[in-house]
C-alpha cells in the first residue's frame, strides 16, 4: 500500500497497523512511542531506519512519509492560527 501510493503520511500506516503493535515490534513502550509521533519532526535517523526495516521498505520512502506528515501537521497548525485572527 505504501509503495502503491495509497499511504502518503506516516499516521496513515497506523490505520492498518496499530501504534501499539509497531511500538512493541520496535521494542518501545507504546506511550513513549505515541509521544514521539506527536513530535514527528524530532524523529531520529535511528527511528526512521528502524521503521524502514520493520515495514520492509526503503528508508527514503519512510523519510518521505514522515516529511509529508510533518508538513501536514505544520499546515494544520498554521490554519488554526489563521482562523483565530
Secondary structure, 3 states (H helix, E strand, C coil): CCCCCCCCCHHHHCCCCCHHHHHHHCCCCHHHHHHHHHCHHHCCHHHHHHHHHHHCCCHHHHHHHHHHHHHHHHHHHHHHHHHHC
